[in-house]
Amino acid sequence: RRGGPSSLKCALEAARGEPGEYALGGLADDFRVERMQGNRLYEHAGVQYVGGELIIRVFGSEK
């Protein structure tokens, strides 16, 4: 389901914060998903899932 309340998209949007707010709970200025790689089957607790690795660039300045 695309964009549902428990989707990765919603989690990333929440981590980004509202316009004008810092991302990741104030730990970064912003971030951007660069790419997804390593698409394969992953197993957790005996259940297989299709997944991949997200490469995320985080932007910030020293505080």
SEGU-16239 format. One line per 2 residues: their letters; for each residue x, y, z of C-alpha. Coordinates in Angstrom, 2 decimals. Example, Ala and Ser with C-alpha at 12.3 -4.5 7.8 and 13.67 -1.06 7.14 Angstrom:
REM SEGU-16239
as> 12.30 -4.50 7.80 | 13.67 -1.06 7.14
//
This chain:
REM SEGU-16239
rr> 0.00 0.00 0.00 | 1.55 3.26 -1.08
gg> 1.65 6.02 1.51 | -0.36 4.23 4.19
ps> 0.05 5.27 7.84 | 2.65 2.56 8.50
sl> 4.54 3.03 5.22 | 8.21 3.88 4.85
kc> 7.14 7.04 3.00 | 5.20 8.28 6.05
al> 8.07 7.41 8.39 | 10.55 9.38 6.27
ea> 8.20 12.37 6.01 | 7.76 12.38 9.80
ar> 11.54 12.18 10.33 | 11.98 15.14 8.03
ge> 9.77 17.38 10.17 | 7.54 20.26 9.21
pg> 8.76 23.04 6.88 | 11.24 25.21 8.76
ey> 11.98 22.51 11.37 | 15.13 20.47 11.68
al> 15.05 16.86 10.53 | 15.62 13.73 12.62
gg> 14.37 15.32 15.83 | 16.69 18.31 15.51
la> 19.84 16.32 14.73 | 20.12 17.37 11.07
dd> 19.18 20.24 8.78 | 17.66 17.89 6.20
fr> 18.15 14.55 4.46 | 17.56 13.07 1.04
ve> 17.08 9.47 -0.08 | 19.80 8.99 -2.68
rm> 18.97 5.50 -3.90 | 17.78 2.03 -3.02
qg> 20.00 -0.98 -3.59 | 20.38 -4.59 -2.56
nr> 16.83 -5.65 -3.40 | 16.39 -9.19 -2.12
ly> 14.48 -11.42 0.25 | 15.16 -10.83 3.95
eh> 14.11 -13.17 6.73 | 12.96 -11.99 10.16
ag> 11.45 -14.26 12.82 | 10.96 -17.00 10.25
vq> 9.07 -14.78 7.80 | 10.49 -13.67 4.44
yv> 10.13 -10.07 3.27 | 11.15 -8.29 0.08
gg> 13.40 -5.41 1.02 | 16.37 -3.29 0.14
el> 18.97 -0.93 1.51 | 18.27 2.81 1.46
ii> 21.20 5.17 0.95 | 20.33 8.43 2.72
rv> 22.41 11.63 2.64 | 22.10 13.71 5.80
fg> 22.77 17.47 5.73 | 23.80 19.48 8.75
se> 26.19 21.96 10.20 | 28.24 21.90 13.37
k> 26.34 23.36 16.29
//
